Amino acid sequence: SLVCTDTLIECAIDLLSNRPLLLFLLPVWLCRGRAYMKAQLAKHATLEYTTLPYRDSVLRLIRSAKAQRHAIVLATASDERVAAGVVDAVPVFDDVLASNGQINLKGDRKLKAVHEYCAGRSFDYVGDDRADRPLWHAARKAYVVNARMEARRLERADKNVDRLLDASPGLMRDIVQQLRLHQWVKNGLMFVPAVLAGVIVEKEVLVTLFAGFLAFGCVASGMYVLNDLLDLADDRRHRSKRQRPLAAGRRDLRWGLSAAPTLLLAGLAICWAVMPTQFAVFLMAYVILNVGYNLYIKRQPVIDVVTLAGLYTIRLLAGGAAVFVVVSPWLLAFSTFLLLSLALAKRATELIYQEAEITAEGTRRGYLKQDVQALVSLGGASGYVSVVILALYINSPAVAAPYVYPEAIWLVCPILIFWISRIWIIVSRGEMNDDPVEFGIRDVATWICAALTGLLVSVAMGWLP
């Protein structure tokens, strides 16, 4: 009711992220009772109580009651360790009633504890779950948080429902934001091998690639949901990521826990039904590498950005496999360095924005304050290496095969030099969006460079006079 999230699930996710082997003890803990399991999760997990998403409406209600000299008691089914952390972060409570490892303070047990505490005095109660029905019925005033059905049932029972607090709006907006649909633009890399091979104009190729695009999109969205679940604490400290639906508490963590595998299975089902085996291999490689990145690799400096570049490159290879086009070593080398430059831009931007928060030991990503300039140097160098590779390719015998007018590709080099230089100047100034992909979608100069590059490639392929 006070926190827009489930602290029990938060504890379990924290263990999955930092001490995953302990999760195998969950069945053992549960066999000794739900209260014992809560106590063990709270004991081994580390929650950042100051950054939890607290409900402003409930806090306003508490402060108003406190100004009227009412006693404020935190009566929660969460473990006493979690309750103590919340009380320290939000020092407005006069007392605490919580689960203690032996008693799971929920429903009728909580009502009994409240009655004993109140000793015959009346009380108001704020709750958010059907387990709170006994307390709502016994309370002088019932405050219902995010439970319209429960509010209507109480009203039908002639119960004094004083207020319905914080009904969650914007479901579709939150879904679009949570699934990161704008990130699906990365799947456009799958079309590049077919374009360069000159087979993109074939109907069967387009249908196959769009099916692969959808499969990769579903899987990628599932991985984004998983990433947000594992990064709840980090996202809540971030200037913009704190507004993501799961981090902000606008969507239930159980929704995220069900959405991630559902999206993953949907993508794999599309792959199994439509796509060739080679594509499925790359899709599974993407899933495995992404899970490894979320659980471990993202905390390892340098390896993390190489892995990010690899996740981009897998899309390229999957696109070739989908339509049985061999991705040339030239394209692989060019894309690897260009995509590594973008990955470094993402990490450098994060460090620049978080510089004031970085301690001597660094961030959870493993970087230090002084690493910003190194990342900027490495990113710029990586981008320019991709231009050199493109120039060498244009001078190689391999360029004669797919192109009618290969000379047109030369003009792509200055466009690429301009775009890479501009990106890194923006990064160095601290003006880059947290996500270079999102920045590119909104950046007019990027669209102009992409359009000119597409035009030059079309001329080189002989598609335009």
Secondary structure, 3 states (H helix, E strand, C coil): CCECCCHHHHHHHHHHHHCHHHHHHHHHHHHCCHHHHHHHHHHHCCCCHHHCCECHHHHHHHHHHHHCCCCCEEEEEEEHHHHHHHHHHCCCCCEEEEECCCCCCCCHHHHHHHHHHHCCCCCEEEECCHHHHHHHHHCCEEEEECCHHHHHHHHHCCCCEEEEECCCCCHHHHHHHHHCHHHHHHHHHHHHHHHHHCCCCCHHHHHHHHHHHHHHHHHHHHHHHHHHHHCHHHHHHCCCHHHCHHHHCCCCHHHHHHHHHHHHHHHHHHHHHHCCHHHHHHHHHHHHHHHHHHHCHHHCCCHHHHHHHHHHHHHHHHHHHHCCCCCCHHHHHHHHHHHHHHHHHHHHHHHHHHHHHCECCECCCCCCCCHHHHHHHHHHHHHHHHHHHHHHHHCCHHHHCCCCCHHHHHHHHHHHHHHHHHHHHHHHCCCCCCCHHHHHHHCHHHHHHHHHHHHHHHHHHCCCC
